[in-house]
Amino acid sequence: GSPQSFQSNLNLIAEFLQGKLEPVSLQVIIREYFAILFFHPISTIAYFSALFLVYLSKQFKLLALYFSTMALVVISSFIPYGSRTLAFLWPLTFMIIGYATLELYRLMSKFTPQIKSLIVVPVLLLLVSATTLNLISIKSINATNNYFWDRSCPQKVTGQKVGFHSHEDSHAFILHGLESGNSIFLTSDRLSGVTHNGAFIVEASQQTVPEEKLSAFEEFLTRNITRRTPKQIVDFGQNVWTQSSIDQERLETKLREQNLKLRHTYDCGHFQVRQVIKL
């Protein structure tokens, strides 16, 4: 890690020993896991039924792993970015659903073939539910934060140092051809990397895809199942990932001090590329 993140961990341990920890990630964990499972009485019944079916199938190791991972998630709610432990819990959740479906099939196979064929129902419900949740995520959340940009732009600035105001913008350019070693996050201590003739600065505009109108059913699901809201964004201690970039005014001041300025060079849609040139 970095010195900043190391210091953040030391502060976290110190607060833990002093009993000052707060569940800073709990609201995110609730919205991104428990609210999805328990958003309706039917889903709640289905969840506990699935656990019971897994118990009947004697998959005790899976249950032990699932509940121990859930305990880890709950403990992680006291840690910044603790919601990332859901990456371990969600796969186990789908394993629970899978084994529950198999056990349901086994139990129904004891009856007549007509009843046995009803195994198709829970499988279809699982497929419909997963597809619906994906559509909700795409249409009501991701699309509103989406943007258009020319993905050939990174190729136009290869071989030069390129400054970015956010890690996300940098990753977008690296993904489409920019050398990672030429990407510079514009903090005060790294500003010298782009304060020379020929370097580029990438700025993000506010052009977004218009929000699509949701159906009544989608609006119902969105009210009950949604990703974190601005109020649930946790304010973590400053480290290499949470520190802010230098503001535009200060950047231009630094450039003027070295007889440099910015010239708009490429219109990449969401991203605007300006080149550092001599005054």
C-alpha positions as CSV (number, residue, x, y, z in Angstrom):
1,G,0.0,0.0,0.0
2,S,0.9,3.6,0.3
3,P,2.1,5.7,3.3
4,Q,-1.4,7.3,3.4
5,S,-3.3,4.0,3.5
6,F,-0.8,2.6,6.1
7,Q,-1.5,5.6,8.3
8,S,-5.2,5.2,7.8
9,N,-4.9,1.6,9.0
10,L,-2.9,2.7,12.1
11,N,-5.6,5.2,12.9
12,L,-8.3,2.6,12.5
13,I,-6.5,0.2,14.9
14,A,-6.0,3.0,17.4
15,E,-9.7,3.9,17.3
16,F,-10.6,0.2,17.7
17,L,-8.4,-0.1,20.8
18,Q,-10.0,3.0,22.2
19,G,-13.5,1.7,21.5
20,K,-14.4,4.6,19.1
21,L,-15.3,2.6,16.0
22,E,-18.5,3.2,14.3
23,P,-20.3,1.0,11.7
24,V,-19.3,3.3,8.8
25,S,-20.1,0.8,6.1
26,L,-23.2,-0.7,7.7
27,Q,-25.8,1.3,5.6
28,V,-24.0,0.3,2.4
29,I,-24.0,-3.3,3.4
30,I,-27.7,-3.2,4.3
31,R,-28.7,-1.6,1.0
32,E,-26.5,-3.9,-1.1
33,Y,-27.3,-7.2,0.5
34,F,-29.9,-7.4,3.2
35,A,-32.3,-5.0,1.5
36,I,-32.2,-7.1,-1.6
37,L,-33.0,-10.4,0.2
38,F,-35.7,-8.9,2.5
39,F,-37.3,-6.3,0.3
40,H,-40.7,-8.1,0.4
41,P,-42.3,-10.7,2.7
42,I,-42.2,-13.3,-0.1
43,S,-38.5,-12.8,-0.7
44,T,-37.9,-13.2,3.1
45,I,-39.8,-16.4,3.2
46,A,-37.9,-17.7,0.2
47,Y,-34.6,-16.8,1.8
48,F,-35.3,-18.8,5.0
49,S,-36.8,-21.6,3.0
50,A,-33.6,-21.9,1.0
51,L,-31.6,-22.1,4.2
52,F,-33.8,-24.8,5.5
53,L,-33.6,-26.8,2.3
54,V,-29.8,-26.6,2.4
55,Y,-29.9,-27.8,6.0
56,L,-32.1,-30.8,4.9
57,S,-29.5,-31.6,2.2
58,K,-26.9,-31.8,5.0
59,Q,-24.6,-29.2,3.4
60,F,-23.4,-28.2,6.8
61,K,-19.9,-27.0,5.6
62,L,-21.6,-24.7,3.1
63,L,-23.9,-23.3,5.8
64,A,-20.9,-22.9,8.2
65,L,-18.9,-21.0,5.5
66,Y,-21.9,-18.9,4.6
67,F,-22.7,-17.8,8.2
68,S,-19.0,-17.2,9.0
69,T,-18.7,-15.1,5.9
70,M,-21.8,-13.2,7.0
71,A,-20.2,-12.6,10.4
72,L,-17.1,-11.3,8.6
73,V,-19.2,-8.9,6.6
74,V,-20.9,-7.6,9.8
75,I,-17.5,-7.1,11.5
76,S,-16.3,-5.3,8.3
77,S,-19.1,-2.8,8.7
78,F,-16.7,-1.0,11.2
79,I,-14.1,-0.7,8.5
80,P,-13.9,1.8,5.6
81,Y,-14.9,0.1,2.4
82,G,-16.0,-2.9,4.5
83,S,-18.9,-3.5,2.1
84,R,-16.3,-5.0,-0.3
85,T,-16.5,-8.2,1.7
86,L,-19.9,-8.7,0.0
87,A,-17.8,-10.0,-2.9
88,F,-17.3,-13.1,-0.8
89,L,-20.9,-13.3,0.5
90,W,-22.8,-13.0,-2.7
91,P,-21.2,-16.1,-4.4
92,L,-22.0,-18.2,-1.3
93,T,-25.6,-16.8,-1.5
94,F,-26.0,-18.1,-5.0
95,M,-24.5,-21.4,-3.9
96,I,-27.2,-21.6,-1.2
97,I,-29.9,-20.9,-3.8
98,G,-28.4,-23.6,-6.1
99,Y,-28.3,-26.3,-3.4
100,A,-31.7,-25.3,-2.2
101,T,-33.1,-25.8,-5.7
102,L,-31.4,-29.2,-6.0
103,E,-32.9,-30.3,-2.7
104,L,-36.3,-29.1,-3.7
105,Y,-35.9,-31.2,-6.8
106,R,-34.9,-34.2,-4.8
107,L,-37.9,-33.8,-2.5
108,M,-40.4,-33.4,-5.3
109,S,-38.9,-36.4,-7.1
110,K,-40.5,-38.6,-4.5
111,F,-43.9,-37.7,-5.8
112,T,-45.5,-38.2,-9.2
113,P,-43.7,-37.0,-12.4
114,Q,-46.3,-34.3,-12.7
115,I,-45.4,-32.7,-9.4
116,K,-41.7,-33.4,-10.1
117,S,-41.9,-31.3,-13.2
118,L,-42.7,-28.3,-11.0
119,I,-39.0,-27.9,-10.4
120,V,-39.1,-25.7,-13.5
121,V,-41.0,-23.1,-11.4
122,P,-38.3,-22.1,-8.9
123,V,-35.6,-22.2,-11.7
124,L,-37.7,-19.8,-13.8
125,L,-38.3,-17.6,-10.8
126,L,-34.6,-17.4,-10.2
127,L,-33.8,-16.5,-13.8
128,V,-36.6,-13.9,-13.9
129,S,-35.5,-12.4,-10.6
130,A,-31.8,-12.2,-11.6
131,T,-32.7,-10.7,-15.0
132,T,-35.0,-8.2,-13.4
133,L,-32.4,-7.1,-10.9
134,N,-29.8,-6.7,-13.7
135,L,-32.2,-4.6,-15.8
136,I,-33.0,-2.4,-12.8
137,S,-29.3,-1.9,-12.1
138,I,-28.6,-1.0,-15.7
139,K,-31.7,1.2,-16.4
140,S,-32.2,3.0,-13.1
141,I,-28.6,3.3,-11.8
142,N,-25.8,2.8,-14.3
143,A,-27.4,4.5,-17.3
144,T,-27.9,7.8,-15.3
145,N,-24.2,7.8,-14.6
146,N,-23.2,6.7,-18.1
147,Y,-21.5,8.9,-20.7
148,F,-20.4,9.0,-24.3
149,W,-16.8,9.3,-25.3
150,D,-14.5,8.6,-28.2
151,R,-12.5,5.5,-27.2
152,S,-9.9,6.2,-29.9
153,C,-8.7,9.3,-27.9
154,P,-6.2,7.4,-25.7
155,Q,-4.4,6.4,-28.9
156,K,-3.9,10.1,-29.7
157,V,-2.0,10.8,-26.5
158,T,0.2,7.7,-26.3
159,G,3.9,8.4,-25.7
160,Q,3.2,11.5,-23.6
161,K,2.5,12.1,-19.9
162,V,-1.2,12.5,-19.3
163,G,-2.7,14.1,-16.2
164,F,-6.1,13.1,-14.7
165,H,-8.3,14.5,-12.0
166,S,-9.8,11.1,-11.1
167,H,-8.6,7.5,-11.0
168,E,-11.7,6.4,-12.9
169,D,-10.8,8.7,-15.8
170,S,-7.3,7.4,-15.8
171,H,-8.5,3.7,-15.8
172,A,-10.8,4.4,-18.8
173,F,-7.8,5.7,-20.9
174,I,-5.5,2.9,-19.8
175,L,-8.1,0.4,-20.7
176,H,-8.2,1.8,-24.2
177,G,-4.5,2.1,-25.0
178,L,-2.8,4.6,-22.8
179,E,0.4,3.4,-21.2
180,S,-0.2,3.0,-17.4
181,G,3.3,4.6,-16.7
182,N,2.2,7.8,-18.5
183,S,-0.9,8.2,-16.4
184,I,-0.5,10.8,-13.7
185,F,-3.1,11.6,-11.0
186,L,-2.9,15.4,-10.5
187,T,-1.9,15.8,-6.9
188,S,0.5,18.5,-5.7
189,D,3.4,16.1,-5.3
190,R,3.0,14.7,-8.9
191,L,2.3,17.8,-10.7
192,S,5.8,18.1,-12.1
193,G,5.1,15.1,-14.3
194,V,2.8,17.2,-16.6
195,T,4.3,20.7,-16.2
196,H,6.3,20.5,-19.4
197,N,5.6,21.2,-23.1
198,G,3.7,18.5,-24.9
199,A,2.0,16.9,-21.9
200,F,-1.8,16.4,-21.8
201,I,-4.5,17.1,-19.3
202,V,-7.8,15.2,-19.4
203,E,-10.9,16.8,-17.9
204,A,-14.3,15.2,-17.6
205,S,-17.4,17.1,-18.8
206,Q,-20.9,16.8,-17.4
207,Q,-22.5,15.1,-20.5
208,T,-24.5,12.1,-19.5
209,V,-27.0,9.8,-21.0
210,P,-30.6,11.1,-20.4
211,E,-32.3,9.2,-17.6
212,E,-34.8,6.6,-18.9
213,K,-38.3,6.6,-17.6
214,L,-39.0,3.5,-15.5
215,S,-42.1,1.4,-15.6
216,A,-44.3,1.1,-12.5
217,F,-42.8,-2.3,-11.6
218,E,-39.3,-0.9,-12.1
219,E,-40.0,2.1,-9.9
220,F,-41.3,-0.3,-7.2
221,L,-38.1,-2.3,-7.3
222,T,-35.9,0.8,-7.4
223,R,-37.6,2.2,-4.3
224,N,-36.8,-1.1,-2.4
225,I,-33.6,-2.3,-4.1
226,T,-31.1,0.3,-5.1
227,R,-27.4,1.0,-4.6
228,R,-26.2,3.6,-2.1
229,T,-27.5,7.1,-2.2
230,P,-25.3,10.2,-1.7
231,K,-26.2,10.2,2.0
232,Q,-24.7,6.7,2.3
233,I,-21.3,7.6,0.8
234,V,-19.0,7.2,3.7
235,D,-16.4,9.9,4.4
236,F,-13.2,8.0,4.9
237,G,-9.8,9.2,6.0
238,Q,-7.5,10.5,3.3
239,N,-5.3,8.0,1.6
240,V,-4.1,7.3,-1.9
241,W,-7.6,6.5,-3.1
242,T,-9.6,9.2,-1.4
243,Q,-7.3,12.2,-1.8
244,S,-8.5,14.9,-4.2
245,S,-6.7,16.1,-7.2
246,I,-5.4,19.7,-7.6
247,D,-8.1,22.2,-8.7
248,Q,-8.1,23.7,-12.1
249,E,-7.2,27.2,-11.0
250,R,-4.1,26.0,-9.1
251,L,-3.1,23.9,-12.0
252,E,-3.2,26.8,-14.4
253,T,-1.3,29.0,-12.0
254,K,1.5,26.4,-11.7
255,L,1.7,26.3,-15.5
256,R,1.8,30.1,-15.9
257,E,4.7,30.2,-13.4
258,Q,6.7,28.0,-15.9
259,N,5.5,30.0,-19.0
260,L,3.1,27.3,-20.0
261,K,-0.6,27.2,-20.7
262,L,-3.3,24.8,-21.7
263,R,-4.7,24.5,-25.3
264,H,-7.8,22.5,-26.1
265,T,-6.7,19.7,-28.4
266,Y,-9.2,16.9,-28.6
267,D,-13.0,16.7,-28.1
268,C,-13.6,13.1,-26.8
269,G,-17.2,13.6,-25.8
270,H,-17.3,13.2,-22.0
271,F,-13.5,13.7,-21.9
272,Q,-11.9,16.9,-23.1
273,V,-8.1,16.7,-23.7
274,R,-6.0,19.8,-23.4
275,Q,-2.3,20.0,-24.2
276,V,0.4,21.9,-22.3
277,I,2.2,24.3,-24.6
278,K,4.5,27.3,-24.2
279,L,3.1,30.8,-23.7
